[in-house]
Amino acid sequence: EGQGGDRPKVTHVRFRGLSFMHTDRVPEDRWPADWIIRNCENPDGAIFMRNVEDCAVEDCSVLDTGAYAISLDRHAQRVRIVGNELARLGCGGVNISGYGPGTTDVSKGNIISRIHIHHAGLAPYLHSPAISLYQSGGNEISLNLVHDLPYNGMSIVGAPESACWRGARFD
């Protein structure tokens, strides 16, 4: 159980072979007070998951979004994001955000693989990476194709002394 009693409430849900299109975003002037963040860290997403374990988004397309295509927020473990196309995005493709350093370590063990991410940052969130990880460790990120982005392909941030960096391997 993590901060605020956020134990997983959703488990074993799988989206496969679906198309998600034409989503909007929450405008900055309507963000809740606890969203005092940079707009590239906007947790809003066409597919938004919080307090989840053992879920999947596989072989789907997420197109023409106002924010991120897929966002995993706070407690997210063993989520498979595999074989998708994420295109024409307001922010980036996949955003995984755990809690801040020293609080709780409940964002981990996710798989982001074989995703085609292109034409992102159109909201215009020009500094949104294709894949963004904050305070989330032990993830597999492999075989992704990213192009036509105004920023970088991947951003991994967190406190260097936190558990998310211990034993990290970059192959």
Buried (B, 14 or more C-beta within 10 A) or exposed (E): EBEEEBEBEEEEEEBEEEEBEEBEBBEEEEBEEEBEEEBBBBBBBBBBBBBBBBBBBBBBBBBBBBBBBBBBBBBBBBBBBBBBBBBBBBBBBBBBBBBEBEBBBBBBBBBBBBBBBBBBBBBEBBBBBBBBBBBBBBBEBEEBEBEEBEBBBBBBEBEEEBBBEEEEEEE
